[in-house]
Amino acid sequence: MSTLYLIRHGQASFGSANYDKLSELGHKQMRLLGEYWVKWGINLDAVYSGSLERQTTSARCVLEIFEQAGKAFPEPIILREFNEYETRHLLSGSLATVIRENPEIAELVKEIASAGPIDLVNNKKSFQKIFARAMDLWVDEKLRLPGMETWKEFTARVNLGIERVMKEQGPGKTIAVFTSGGPVSAVMQRALGLADKTALELGWMIANASISEFRYSEDKFSLVSFNTIPHLGEPALVSYR
């Protein structure tokens, strides 16, 4: 069997002009992952990454640690199949629908607006509540935006990436994929047969720089461990957004 590690990128720059850039903490999280793998003698036969900056930078952080330790680290293969769904597009286009269909959210928005302009960038709790409801509507296909894939199209895309990795690498390999929480959720759904909303909700629990491990053969794809962060070591280094 082959081992497949799915790594969620390090913390991105939530609230900044470029969310897709790793924060200082995000860089540290990924360096710690590299050091952990070096310490435990993890050898990789292949490395893949989505094309987003936070994903490719995460892979590069680990690569640099391996190189400093004199260990081989394969050049990352970029596959857009492992990109996250477009969350900013979702929120910017769906806020009015979310408010209309959920009185609780409408009250929240009214409360926030009473204190001034709505700021979903800096108010993380408000952002998460509105965003989670928008995602529920998206998964149920009650929220469709021009140019944005559905949940089923998204998971199909991620699974195409997994199929390509399995076909290219074959048996007896150890592979790392640097990606995001959404694709990790989609692969969890593949491994465990989860319902759509269960898979989506699982995504809220996935920590930055976490490792989810799978094993596969020609006729089997199994979960070994989910969302592990032994390399982070202390609560101050753990983040989810």
Buried (B, 14 or more C-beta within 10 A) or exposed (E): BBBBBBBBBBBBBEBEEEBBBBBEBBBBBBBBBBBBBBEEEBEBBBBBBBEBBBBBBBBBBBBBBBEEEEBEBBEBBBBEBBBBBBBEEBBEBBBEBBBEBBEEBEEBBEEBEEEEEBEBEEBBEBBBBBBBBBBBBBBEEEBEBEEBBBBEEBBEBBBEBBEBBBEEBEEEBBBBBBBBBBBBBBBBBBBBEBEBEEBBBBBBEBBBBBBBBBBBEEEEBEBBEBBEBEBBEEEEBBBBB
